[in-house]
Each structure stands twice: as C-alpha cells, then as structure tokens.
Amino acid sequence: MHNSMSTSETIKNTFDPKQMSALINTFAQIGKDESGGVTRLAFSKEDRRAREKFSIMAEPLIGKERCEDAYKKVMGIEDLKSIRALTDLLVP
C-alpha cells in the first residue's frame, strides 16, 4: 500500500523543536554582539565561520562534495581557497 502522508505531515512527524532550538542557539553564538543581537555581514569572518559550521554539520548528511558545491554556489566562486583568501584580505 502507498504511504499517502503529505509533506507537512512528514515534517510534523520528524521535526524536533528542541533540536531546532539548539541549532538556532549554536548559530546565534557566531557573530553575537554586546547588545544580545547577531551581526554576520556578508564575507565577514563571522559569515564564513557560520557557513563553515553549517557545512561541517551537513557533511555527514549529504556528503563533503555536495557541501562544497553548495558553498561555492552560494558564494558565487569556484575555488574555496580563493574566497577564504579574499575574506582575509577584506576583513581585518
């Protein structure tokens, strides 16, 4: 028999609010500012740290090659070493 569960039902059955809260708190620490907010400007070291953290967390689920490909597409660059070098030059 075909399982006719909808996407929203699947999400409800697999979503873990505690896990989501932990993820939000993890990423909120990257770029946390004195006023309690979070600042991660594009191409900043904080932005890079957050993207690298996400890649590390996603790698076991989707594989290293797919993580690197996604990172390059989002950053609009072909060579990961180049974006890291550029970030180091732009951000003191």
C-alpha positions in Angstrom: 0.0 0.0 0.0 1.2 3.5 -0.9 2.1 5.9 2.0 0.0 9.0 1.4 1.5 11.2 4.1 1.8 14.8 3.0 5.0 16.8 3.2 3.6 18.8 6.1 2.6 15.6 8.0 6.1 14.2 7.3 7.7 17.4 8.7 5.4 17.3 11.8 6.4 13.7 12.4 10.1 14.4 12.1 10.5 17.9 13.4 12.2 18.2 16.8 11.7 21.6 18.4 14.5 21.0 21.0 16.9 20.2 18.2 15.9 23.3 16.2 16.3 25.5 19.3 19.8 24.1 19.9 20.7 24.8 16.2 19.4 28.4 16.5 21.4 28.9 19.7 24.5 27.4 18.1 24.4 29.8 15.2 23.4 32.7 17.4 26.8 32.5 19.1 28.6 33.2 15.8 28.7 37.0 15.5 26.9 37.6 18.8 27.2 41.3 19.7 27.2 43.1 23.1 23.5 44.1 22.8 22.4 40.5 22.5 21.9 40.6 18.8 23.8 38.8 16.0 25.8 40.5 13.2 27.2 38.5 10.4 27.9 40.7 7.4 28.4 39.1 4.1 32.0 38.0 3.5 32.9 38.7 7.2 34.8 36.2 9.3 31.6 35.6 11.2 29.8 34.8 8.0 32.5 32.4 6.9 32.5 30.7 10.3 28.7 30.2 10.2 28.9 28.8 6.7 31.7 26.5 7.6 29.9 25.3 10.7 26.8 24.6 8.6 28.9 22.7 6.1 30.5 20.6 8.8 27.1 19.8 10.3 25.6 19.0 6.9 28.5 16.9 5.5 27.5 13.6 7.2 24.0 14.0 5.8 24.7 15.0 2.2 28.5 14.3 1.7 31.5 16.6 1.5 31.4 17.2 -2.3 27.8 18.4 -2.2 28.5 20.7 0.8 31.5 22.2 -1.1 29.4 22.6 -4.3 26.6 24.3 -2.4 29.1 26.6 -0.6 30.7 27.6 -3.9 27.3 28.3 -5.5 26.1 30.5 -2.6 29.4 32.4 -2.5 29.5 32.7 -6.3 33.0 31.4 -6.5 34.6 28.3 -7.9 37.6 28.0 -5.6 37.0 27.8 -1.9 40.6 28.8 -1.2 40.1 32.0 -3.2 37.0 33.0 -1.1 38.9 32.4 2.1 41.9 34.4 0.9 39.5 37.2 -0.2 37.8 37.3 3.1 41.1 37.5 4.9 42.1 40.5 2.8 38.8 42.3 3.1 38.2 41.8 6.8 41.0 42.9 9.2 
